[in-house]
Amino acid sequence: MPAFCTVNGLNVLDGSIYIPRVGVWHADLSIDSFQQVSGAATIQLASQTLKGTFTRNGTDVSKRLRARVVGGAAGMATQLGPRSYGSIQVRIPLTDALNGAGETLSATADSTVLGTQLLAWSRMQAPASAVLAMLLQAVLNAPTWRVLLDGTVWVGYESWPSSSLPDTVPISAEPEKGRITIASDAPAVLPGTAFSYVSPGVGQLTKNISFVQHLIRPDETRTLLFYE
């Protein structure tokens, strides 16, 4: 029987995948291997493919590999030096920052945001993630950014497209925490979407999802959906 989750073809025994609406996704995994790994990492979670990079990893006391995978090139913590720009479109300092971090701009990034004209802009020495956040604050209505599952960096305004998992009913709901938990063989729900589901005794509900956490265990898999 194929594993529910693999990384570079190796079975994932247990772990968690954390996918935020703003920022970089990452995964902490226990892997069916006994050797350290490095470089590009491709996680296959049911029907979803996540492209990232191995960062900290090593064997535990049972000599089983435990590894962290960070979305994209794992470069958003890279310290960038100061730089000043004159009249310029947002695309230029944004691309410069991503290039400096070894990251790639998504083809689906909002062209309106990228084409916004700035009279001038100066970046301070800061991590690439902070540089992006400060740059986008200079744009009208402050768009957001995140690393997508394919490893590229998206910027834009949330449109909250509809999503659902047919025939999936939450196994728990915690409104005080803004969280629902589901069990699905194909948990393809993403932050930035409006997730619709049927709540027993309540009916159809729709929530704007801000954070997704997949819990992978030897005997079960659960997905926690945090909503705004």
N, C-alpha and C positions, 0 to 999 in steps of 0.2 A: 504494500500500500504506500503510495507516494506521501511524503511529508507535507503537512499543511503549509509549512514555511521553510524556505531554504535560503542560503546565502552562498553565492558562487557555486551552486550545486550541492553544497553541504547541508545536511539536515539541521534545522534549528530545534533544539530540545526544549528550550523554554526561553522566555525573554519578554521584552516589551518594546513596542514601537510608539514613539511620541510624535504627533504631527500637529503643530500649532498653526493658527491662522496667520500669525505674524512671526517671521523669523525662520529658523532652520529646524527641520525635523531630525531626529536621531533615533537610534535603536540600540538597546543593550541586550545582547544575545548570548546564550549558552549554545555552543555549536558542537556537533558530533565530529570533533577533530582533536588532535593532540599537538598541533603545531601552530605557532604564531603566524599571523597573516598580515599583509600590508597591501596598499594600493587600492584599486577600484573594487567596489563591492556592489553586487546586484542582488537585492532581496526579492524573492518571489513569495508573495503572500496571497495565496489563492489566485485570483485573476489579476492582482495588482503587481506591478513591477516598480521597485524603488531603486534609484541609482544614487549611490553614495560612495564614501571612502572610509576604509578602516582607519581608526585612530588608535586609542589605547586598547591593548589586548594582551592576553597572556593566559597561561594555564592556571586553574585553581588547585585546591589541595587534592582533588581527585584526578589531577592532570588533564582535566577537560578544558577546552578552549572557551574563554569568555572574551567577547569583543564588543567594542562600541563602533557603530557605523554612523557617520554624520552625513547629512544630505549634501549632494553636489560634490565639490572638491574639498569640503571641510576647511574652506579658506576664509570664512566670514569673521574669524577672530584675528585675522592677520592685521598687524599694525601698519597703517598707511601714513606716510609723511604728509606734511602740510603742502597745500597747493592752491594757487589763486587763479581765477578765471575772469575774463571780461564778459561782455555780452555774449551769451551762448545758450544753446538749447540744453535742457536737462539731460538729454541722451549722452552728451559728451562727458561731463563729470561722472555720470552714473557708470558709463562703460569703462572709463579710466579706473574707477574704484573697483569694479568687478575684475578687470584685467589684473590689477595689482593684487587681488586676492586669489587669482587663478580660477575665478568663477565665470559662468556663461549666462548672458541675458536670454530670457525665454523669448521665443518667437511670438508668444501670445501676450507679451507685455503691452500695456495700454499705449497706443501711439499718441494719444492726446497728451498724456503725461510726459512721454519722451520728447514731444515737440514743444513743450512749454518753454517760452523764452525767459531767461533770467538776465537782468541788467548786469549783475555781477554775482559771483559766489566764491567763497573761500572755504576750503576744508581745513580743519585742524588735524593735528596728529591724533589718530584715534583708530580703534578697530574698524574694519570694513563695515560691519553691521551698524555701528554707530554713525559712520559716514553716510550710509544709505538713509538712515532714519533722519538725520539732520538735513540732508539734501531734499528729501520728500516733504519736510516741514516747510520748505520754501515754495512749495507748489500749492495752488489754491485748493482748499478742502483737504489738504494733507492725505494723499493716497498712501497705500500701504505696500509692503513687500513680503515675499516668502519664497523659500526654496520649494519648488514643486517636486512631485515624486520622481520626475525624470531627471532631477538634479540641476535644472536650470533655475534662474532667479526671475520671478515674476514681480512686476510693479503695476499698480493700478487701483481702481476703485472697486469695492465689492459690489457685485450685482446679485448675489445670493441666488444662483440658479437652483431649480428644484432638483431634489434627489430623493430616492426612496429605495427600499429593499422589499420587493413584493413578498408577501407571506411571512414577513419577519415581525414578530411581536416582542416588544421589550420584556426582558425577564425581571427587570427592576427599574423603578423610577424614583429619583430623589430630588424633588423640586427645590428643597432647601439648599441643595448643592448645585442646582442647575445641571443635573446629570441623569442620563438614562443609560442602561446597559443592555446590549443585545448579544444574541448568539446567532451567528450566521456563517455559512460555508463560504460566502463571498462578501465580506464586510466592506464593500466599496463605497464608503461614505467619507467625504472630505470636508475639512474646514472651509468656510466660505460658501457653503451650500445651505439651502433651506430644506431640511430633512422632514419628510412627512411620514407619519406612522399612525397606527391605530392603538390607542391606549384602552385596555379593557375597562369597561364601565364608564369611560369618558367619551370615546369616539376618536375621530380624526384630529390629529394635532400636527402642527408644523413648527419647527424650531430652527433658528439660525445657529449653525454649528461653528463654534470657535476653536475647539480642540478635540482631537481624536487620539485615543490610546488603545492600542491593541495589546491584549494580554495573551501570550502564547504559553500554554502549559502542556505537559505530556498527555493529559487526559481530557483537556478541553481548551477552547479558545473563546475569549470574551472581548467585546469591543465597547469601550466607554465613550459616550458622546457627551461633551460638555457644550452647553448652549448659552447664548448671550441673554 
